[in-house]
Amino acid sequence: MKVQTTDMLAALQQWIASVQRQLPHRPKSQAMFDACIRNTIETTFRQLQDDTTFVITGDIPAMWLRDSAAQARPYLLLARSAPEFEHLLLGVVERQLRYVIHDPYANAFNETANGHGHQNDETEMTPLVWERKYEIDSLCYPLHLAYLLWQNAGTTTQFNGTFRKAAALIIELWRKEQNHEQDSDYRFVRRNCPVTDTLPRDGKGTVTGPTGMTWSAFRPSDDACDYGYLIPSNMFAVVALRELAKIARDVLDDVELETEAERLAAEIDAGIRAFGIVNHPQFGDIYAYETDGLGNYKLMDDANVPSLLSIPYLGYTGNDDPTYVRTRNFILSEHNPYFFSGKEAAGIGSPHTPHRYIWPIALGMQGLTAREPEEKLRLLDLLERTDGGAGMMHEGFDADDASKYTRPWFSWANMMYCELVLDVCGIRVAG
């Protein structure tokens, strides 16, 4: 069943109109917000017979744990006043958590056990799994969305037996992957593909040493990590675990879960502080993007979230934190190998897309984490100027020619644009 009920569409229309009234001198913002927020709810969300919600990314018919949470996030603002939106989001959380229980190492899933997706990958695939690239953030996002639903709508029914079981599995996995070399059985090999789509060492990944952080095979771009400790994803894990501890304390009255979540968060955070900060000769102490715990570091940032740019958005630290400010200065400069500047725009891209392609997700995040209102408006103007005439966002566009872009239908980017519009209007997701 698609999401097109009369009550839901009426609530959505009323909300859109209220946002548009705050943008009287920005007709393109009004039109694009309307198009993007409608397109996502009307084309990518589907309520199923089991009362859960399946969410596709846009042009790929699978549900990514990360993307579906990001796509759902702006609708949290409707969940308290519109029960149908609350019900829809409860369905997203429940389906995400069921997927985690099915396979906590998988990042994307089919609607049914139909065997679609990358079934030839050399890993422990099942017919329900579309892809089994292990990414830390795929486990952070469901916990975070469940927490945000509580914070924004007061809803607690998502904290059920499914939630408890998934949370326990996530803690168990993250603890196991603190010592990937000795404790983990996870392997991933894909044949006849770009090097970024598979792991070296017979699928085990590059060598790592213990740090207190938890290991990740892939980045949120679905590209393989060069070094196994992905700093922004570990930061997100710290945030998700602290939120889990608060849920355990204030809702579940579960002292054991609260203690376990807080202890693991502290260990990962200590690892970030000890191994994730490096001294750059120009910028000073900054966060690395990746490290292996053996002295090797990757200094860069990627457009996908979690990213170093997104640290305040995720809630790990404020946008005035000195280390974040220095890191931001680095990643928004030519010293970041994925910062591109051209005739149309300057911003962060990704090795996942062609060279010199800038991602609207990163431009939106740059605006959302900016300290000055003028910077937010500049980024909003830039997004609207580089839409390629489509009235919606894309995955990435050529820094010199915005009419050249990848993925004409990419709902995560559309929703990141909507979040920036809302932020400019002073409307923000709580928590």
Buried (B, 14 or more C-beta within 10 A) or exposed (E): EEBEEEEBBEBBEEBBEEBBEBBEEBEBBBEBBBBBBBBBBBBBBBBEEEEBBBBBBBEBEBBBBBBBBBBBBBBBBBBBEBBBBBBBBBBBBBBBBBBBBBBBBBBBBBBEEEEBBBEEBBBBBBEBBBBBBBBBBBBBBBBBBBBBBBBBBEBBEBBBEBBBBBBBBBBEBBBBBBBBEEEBEBBBBBEEEEEBBBBEEEBBBBBBBBBBBBBBBBBBBBBBBBBBBBBBBBBBBBBBBBBBBBBBBEBBEBEEBBEBBBBBBBBBBBBBEEBBBBEBEEBBEBBBBBBBBEEBBBBBBBBBBBBBBBBBBBBBBEBEBEBBBBBBBBBBEEBBEBBBBBEBBBBBBBBBBEEBBBBBBBBBBBBBBBEEEEEBBBBBBBBBEBBBEBBBBBBBBBBEBBEBBBBEBBBBBBBBBBBBBBBBBEBEBEB
